[in-house]
Amino acid sequence: MKSLVSRFLKNESGATAIEYGLIAALIAVVIIFAVTSVGTELTTTFNTIQSKLAAANNP
């Protein structure tokens, strides 16, 4: 019984899985932030192009 408890306490595979999960979550947050930022910039760029094209078509 003592060896079973000792072996259970030395097993770190669960901790490793949790660490990998936390790293994956952090990477996901960074990707979401980057995509949101780029999306906002693209929206601004396309709105600017649209307004300039509309102004060019209305002399």
N, C-alpha and C positions, 0 to 999 in steps of 0.2 A: 504494500500500500504506500509505503514511504517513497519507493522508487517511482510509482505512478504520479504522485504529487510533484516530486522533483522533476520528472520529465515534462509534466504539464507546465510548470513554471519556467522551464528553460525553452519551451517551444515559442518561437518568435514569429511564426508565419502569419498569425493573425495581426500582429502589430505591423508587419511589413505590408500586408494588404490594406490596412487602414492608412498607412503612409502613402501608398500609391494612390489610394482614393482621394486623399487630401491634395496631392500634387495634381491629379487629373481635374479636380474641382477648381483649383487655382488657375490652371491653364484655361479651363472653360470660361472662367470669369474674365480673364484677359482677352480671350478671343471675342467674347460678347461685347466687351467695352470697345475693342478695336473696330469691330463690324458696325457698331452703333455710331461711332465717331466718323467712320468713312461714309456711312449712309447719310449722315447729316451733311457732310461736306458735299456729297454728290447731289443731294436735294437742293442745296444752295446754288451749286453750279448750274444745274439744269433750270432752276427758276430764273437765274440771271440770263441764261441763253434764251429762254422763252420770252422774257420781257424785251430783250434787245431785238429779237426777231420780230416780235409784234410791233415794236416801235419802227423798225425798218420797213415793214409792210404798210404802215399808215403814214404816208408823207404829209 
